[in-house]
């Protein structure tokens, strides 16, 4: 190997190590025959299958919609309800509960519970016991965005046919109070991500434009992005990137091929990092 190629390889390796530092993730994936969870390290490309779920007598299939790593424990929101996962076992499925997110510092889940024919938002402990009621009229795919360790944004409203009267709220877990974000509602139809590095929200604007935009907490100072509503998984503040799905149609397979990509907010470019994988969700493994 020439010195030039050696230094190029060395620089590439150092860049990869910097980009993927602290890069252990739990990934929920899907194949033709099963759904599974695996631990994956991007810098080394090492993976370890944590759990695999096949069809059972009770359930035709279990699809994992969301996965959460909370202080050494793994929780999931599935097609059949929410549960903690320990190895190849879904513990008791809570069929009326849909986990939206969590507050790691408080050991609390944020979840929508279907009761009295509506979805109500609650704080739950890690055993799925109710701790605090937050709001009525939420739904299972309600966006959840952690702003600080004590505050998060959620959405409430009532769906009427194809129209959804959405309202955005900032909730403070310490005071148990919610503040309506009126200005944000005037700009955003839906929310996708909180970019904590710049304190911006990624949203679909009221015009329902194809590409998503960044706005501040008041819905002002709009910035365009090249994201077009792909499934977004995890935002990394240190690198200012978001892991997202990038799917394309393969003429030879006559079907869609799923890929995992990263979008860099500074360069406005996406790069595929794992090819031919159907990812349902992922979360960072916090080793603290």
Backbone torsions as a table, in degrees:
resi	resn	phi	psi	omega
1	UNK	NA	131.9	179.4
2	UNK	-70.9	160.5	179.2
3	UNK	-60.4	-37.9	-179.4
4	UNK	-62.1	-47.8	179.6
5	UNK	-64.9	-36.5	179.1
6	UNK	-61.5	-47.6	-178.7
7	UNK	-67.6	-35.3	176.3
8	UNK	-63.1	-43.3	178.9
9	UNK	-64.9	-41.1	179.9
10	UNK	-63.6	-46.4	179.4
11	UNK	-62.1	-41.6	178.9
12	UNK	-62.3	-40.8	-179.8
13	UNK	-66.5	-43.8	179.5
14	UNK	-63.6	-41.1	178.3
15	UNK	-60.7	-44.6	179.9
16	UNK	-62.1	-42.1	-179.8
17	UNK	-64.2	-38.5	179.3
18	UNK	-70.2	-42.6	-178.2
19	UNK	-64.5	-38.7	-173.9
20	UNK	-108.2	26.4	174.3
21	UNK	-64.5	147.0	-178.7
22	UNK	53.4	54.8	-167.9
23	UNK	-118.3	33.4	176.1
24	UNK	-87.0	127.5	-176.7
25	UNK	-132.5	153.3	167.5
26	UNK	-101.5	127.1	-173.7
27	UNK	-121.5	129.1	171.8
28	UNK	-95.3	124.3	-176.0
29	UNK	-130.8	168.0	-177.7
30	UNK	-136.1	138.4	173.2
31	UNK	-121.6	-175.3	179.7
32	UNK	-66.5	-27.5	-174.0
33	UNK	-111.0	-15.1	-176.2
34	UNK	-157.6	173.8	171.9
35	UNK	-121.3	143.3	-177.6
36	UNK	-146.7	172.5	174.8
37	UNK	-125.7	139.1	175.3
38	UNK	-143.6	149.7	172.0
39	UNK	-88.1	135.3	-175.9
40	UNK	-137.8	135.7	176.5
41	UNK	-114.1	117.0	-173.2
42	UNK	-69.2	-36.5	-176.2
43	UNK	-67.9	-35.0	-178.1
44	UNK	-104.2	-11.8	-177.0
45	UNK	61.6	23.3	177.3
46	UNK	-85.6	141.8	178.5
47	UNK	-137.4	152.8	179.7
48	UNK	-139.6	118.0	179.9
49	UNK	-68.3	126.3	-177.6
50	UNK	-96.5	-41.1	-178.3
51	UNK	-156.5	147.4	176.9
52	UNK	-133.9	131.1	-177.4
53	UNK	-119.4	123.9	178.2
54	UNK	-109.0	177.0	176.1
55	UNK	-63.9	141.8	178.9
56	UNK	-126.4	173.7	178.3
57	UNK	-64.7	-35.7	-177.1
58	UNK	-79.4	-41.7	-176.9
59	UNK	-122.0	130.3	177.9
60	UNK	-60.0	-37.7	174.3
61	UNK	-165.0	154.8	176.1
62	UNK	-116.6	114.2	179.7
63	UNK	-101.4	122.5	177.7
64	UNK	-83.8	118.5	179.8
65	UNK	-89.7	-39.5	-178.4
66	UNK	-140.3	149.4	176.2
67	UNK	-133.0	142.4	-175.2
68	UNK	-135.1	129.3	175.9
69	UNK	-105.4	112.7	-173.0
70	UNK	-126.7	103.6	174.8
71	UNK	48.4	50.6	175.3
72	UNK	88.3	-3.0	179.7
73	UNK	-117.4	148.4	-177.6
74	UNK	-114.5	127.4	178.3
75	UNK	-121.0	154.8	179.9
76	UNK	-141.5	152.7	169.9
77	UNK	-110.4	117.4	-173.9
78	UNK	-116.1	177.8	178.4
79	UNK	-67.0	-15.7	-177.8
80	UNK	-112.1	3.9	-179.1
81	UNK	133.4	-172.4	-178.4
82	UNK	-108.0	150.4	-175.9
83	UNK	-161.5	159.6	165.8
84	UNK	-87.2	147.8	-179.6
85	UNK	-116.7	125.8	173.3
86	UNK	-125.4	109.9	-173.0
87	UNK	51.8	-137.3	-173.0
88	UNK	-81.9	24.9	-176.2
89	UNK	-124.9	129.1	166.7
90	UNK	-86.4	118.8	176.0
91	UNK	-68.4	-174.5	-173.8
92	UNK	-44.7	122.0	177.9
93	UNK	-78.4	127.7	176.8
94	UNK	-99.6	96.4	-167.7
95	UNK	-68.8	-21.4	-178.8
96	UNK	-98.6	2.1	-175.8
97	UNK	-109.4	133.5	174.2
98	UNK	-123.6	113.9	-179.8
99	UNK	-74.6	131.1	178.9
100	UNK	-103.5	-30.7	-177.3
101	UNK	-179.0	-165.0	-178.3
102	UNK	-155.1	161.5	175.6
103	UNK	-116.4	96.7	-173.0
104	UNK	-59.9	-42.0	-177.1
105	UNK	-65.5	-23.7	-177.5
106	UNK	-106.5	-0.8	-176.2
107	UNK	53.4	48.2	-177.8
108	UNK	-127.9	145.2	171.2
109	UNK	-97.0	146.8	171.3
110	UNK	-108.3	121.6	-171.8
111	UNK	-144.8	151.8	172.3
112	UNK	-98.7	128.6	179.6
113	UNK	-114.7	124.7	179.6
114	UNK	-81.8	112.5	-179.9
115	UNK	-150.3	142.3	-178.0
116	UNK	55.0	37.4	175.1
117	UNK	67.7	15.3	174.3
118	UNK	-137.0	162.3	174.3
119	UNK	-95.7	124.6	179.3
120	UNK	-113.1	140.9	-176.7
121	UNK	-91.3	131.2	-178.4
122	UNK	-134.6	160.2	161.2
123	UNK	-96.5	132.1	179.0
124	UNK	-122.3	152.1	170.8
125	UNK	-78.9	179.1	-174.7
126	UNK	-75.9	1.3	173.2
127	UNK	-106.6	14.6	176.9
128	UNK	68.8	24.2	175.2
129	UNK	-91.1	140.0	-179.3
130	UNK	-65.8	133.6	176.9
131	UNK	-111.8	-49.3	179.8
132	UNK	-145.1	140.3	171.2
133	UNK	-86.3	135.4	-178.0
134	UNK	-110.5	-52.0	-172.4
135	UNK	-161.6	147.8	171.5
136	UNK	-87.8	172.7	172.8
137	UNK	58.3	53.8	169.6
138	UNK	-116.0	165.9	-179.9
139	UNK	-132.0	167.2	-166.3
140	UNK	-65.0	-23.4	177.6
141	UNK	-101.1	22.9	179.1
142	UNK	-55.6	127.6	176.8
143	UNK	-63.8	145.0	176.6
144	UNK	-135.8	126.5	-178.1
145	UNK	-135.8	115.0	178.8
146	UNK	-75.2	121.5	-178.6
147	UNK	-96.2	-47.1	170.5
148	UNK	-134.9	-179.2	-179.8
149	UNK	-65.9	-17.0	-177.9
150	UNK	-114.4	-5.2	-175.0
151	UNK	-131.7	143.9	175.3
152	UNK	-148.8	159.2	177.9
153	UNK	-101.2	136.7	173.1
154	UNK	-135.9	169.5	-178.0
155	UNK	-122.3	141.8	175.1
156	UNK	-134.4	166.1	179.5
157	UNK	154.5	179.3	-178.7
158	UNK	-123.1	129.6	178.0
159	UNK	-87.5	129.1	176.3
160	UNK	-124.2	99.8	-175.4
161	UNK	66.2	-123.2	178.7
162	UNK	-92.5	-4.6	-178.4
163	UNK	-96.4	138.3	179.0
164	UNK	-126.8	115.3	179.6
165	UNK	-82.7	90.1	-173.3
166	UNK	-90.3	142.1	175.5
167	UNK	-130.2	136.8	-179.6
168	UNK	-105.8	139.2	-176.4
169	UNK	-133.8	145.6	171.9
170	UNK	-108.2	117.7	-175.7
171	UNK	-105.2	137.8	177.5
172	UNK	-111.2	114.6	-175.3
173	UNK	-67.8	-28.0	-178.9
174	UNK	-72.8	-38.6	-178.6
175	UNK	-96.0	-12.4	-176.1
176	UNK	57.5	39.0	179.3
177	UNK	-124.8	146.5	178.2
178	UNK	-113.7	140.1	178.4
179	UNK	-115.8	125.3	-179.4
180	UNK	-71.8	133.3	-178.9
181	UNK	-102.1	76.2	-174.5
182	UNK	-61.1	-45.4	-176.9
183	UNK	-63.5	-36.1	179.1
184	UNK	-65.4	-36.1	-179.9
185	UNK	-65.1	-30.2	-179.3
186	UNK	-70.8	-24.5	-176.9
187	UNK	-100.5	-41.6	-170.0
188	UNK	-108.1	135.0	173.9
189	UNK	-87.6	-35.6	-179.7
190	UNK	-150.4	153.8	-179.7
191	UNK	-112.5	147.8	-176.8
192	UNK	-125.0	-29.3	-170.4
193	UNK	-165.6	148.2	170.7
194	UNK	-107.9	117.9	177.8
195	UNK	-90.6	90.4	-171.1
196	UNK	-65.7	-26.8	-178.3
197	UNK	-61.3	-37.1	-178.2
198	UNK	-114.7	5.1	-179.1
199	UNK	55.7	47.4	178.7
200	UNK	-119.7	156.7	175.2
201	UNK	-110.7	137.5	175.7
202	UNK	-93.7	123.6	-174.2
203	UNK	-143.6	163.0	169.7
204	UNK	-92.6	122.8	-173.6
205	UNK	-77.9	172.8	-175.3
206	UNK	-63.3	-22.3	179.2
207	UNK	-80.2	-5.6	-178.1
208	UNK	58.4	39.6	179.4
209	UNK	-63.1	155.0	-176.0
210	UNK	-62.6	-45.9	-176.6
211	UNK	-90.8	141.5	-179.9
212	UNK	-75.8	157.5	-178.5
213	UNK	-125.2	157.4	173.8
214	UNK	-101.9	136.5	176.6
215	UNK	-136.9	162.8	174.6
216	UNK	-81.4	-178.1	-175.2
217	UNK	-65.0	-17.0	177.6
218	UNK	-97.8	8.5	-179.6
219	UNK	74.8	17.3	-177.8
220	UNK	-108.9	178.2	176.3
221	UNK	54.6	56.9	-176.4
222	UNK	-66.6	134.8	174.9
223	UNK	-126.0	136.8	179.7
224	UNK	-80.3	151.8	172.2
225	UNK	-129.7	174.2	175.3
226	UNK	-102.9	12.8	175.5
227	UNK	-82.4	137.4	-175.0
228	UNK	-121.4	34.4	174.8
229	UNK	88.4	19.9	174.5
230	UNK	-61.5	163.5	174.9
231	UNK	-66.3	121.2	-179.5
232	UNK	-101.1	137.8	-174.5
233	UNK	-107.6	-71.1	-173.9
234	UNK	-134.3	136.2	174.2
235	UNK	-99.4	133.8	177.9
236	UNK	-109.4	108.9	-175.8
237	UNK	-66.1	-39.9	-176.5
238	UNK	-61.5	-41.3	-178.5
239	UNK	-95.6	-11.2	-178.3
240	UNK	57.1	48.4	178.1
241	UNK	-129.7	162.1	173.4
242	UNK	-128.8	134.4	174.0
243	UNK	-80.7	133.0	-177.3
244	UNK	-149.1	165.4	177.4
245	UNK	-82.6	137.6	174.1
246	UNK	-133.6	103.0	-174.1
247	UNK	-104.9	142.4	175.3
248	UNK	-139.0	161.5	-178.6
249	UNK	-91.0	126.5	-179.6
250	UNK	-99.0	117.9	-176.9
251	UNK	-65.8	-33.3	-177.3
252	UNK	-74.1	-37.5	179.3
253	UNK	-89.0	-11.5	-177.1
254	UNK	54.2	46.2	179.3
255	UNK	-166.3	173.9	-179.4
256	UNK	-83.5	141.9	177.2
257	UNK	-113.0	125.4	179.0
258	UNK	-89.6	142.0	177.2
259	UNK	-137.8	151.1	172.9
260	UNK	-97.9	128.5	-178.2
261	UNK	-129.7	164.9	171.5
262	UNK	-118.3	139.5	175.7
263	UNK	-110.9	125.8	-179.7
264	UNK	-95.1	117.2	-177.8
265	UNK	-67.9	-24.0	-178.8
266	UNK	-77.9	-40.6	-177.4
267	UNK	-96.2	-13.4	-177.4
268	UNK	61.8	31.4	-179.7
269	UNK	-123.1	149.0	176.2
270	UNK	-108.0	150.5	178.2
271	UNK	-140.0	127.2	178.1
272	UNK	-74.9	131.4	-178.3
273	UNK	-116.5	-23.2	172.5
274	UNK	-136.3	124.3	-177.5
275	UNK	-96.2	154.6	172.0
276	UNK	53.9	58.2	177.3
277	UNK	-143.7	136.8	176.7
278	UNK	-101.0	104.9	-179.3
279	UNK	-101.0	131.1	178.1
280	UNK	-90.0	-37.9	179.3
281	UNK	-171.2	167.3	175.6
282	UNK	-155.1	157.3	178.1
283	UNK	-147.0	148.8	-179.4
284	UNK	-74.4	142.3	175.1
285	UNK	-89.8	112.9	-178.6
286	UNK	-91.2	116.4	-174.6
287	UNK	-89.2	2.0	-178.3
288	UNK	-71.0	NA	NA
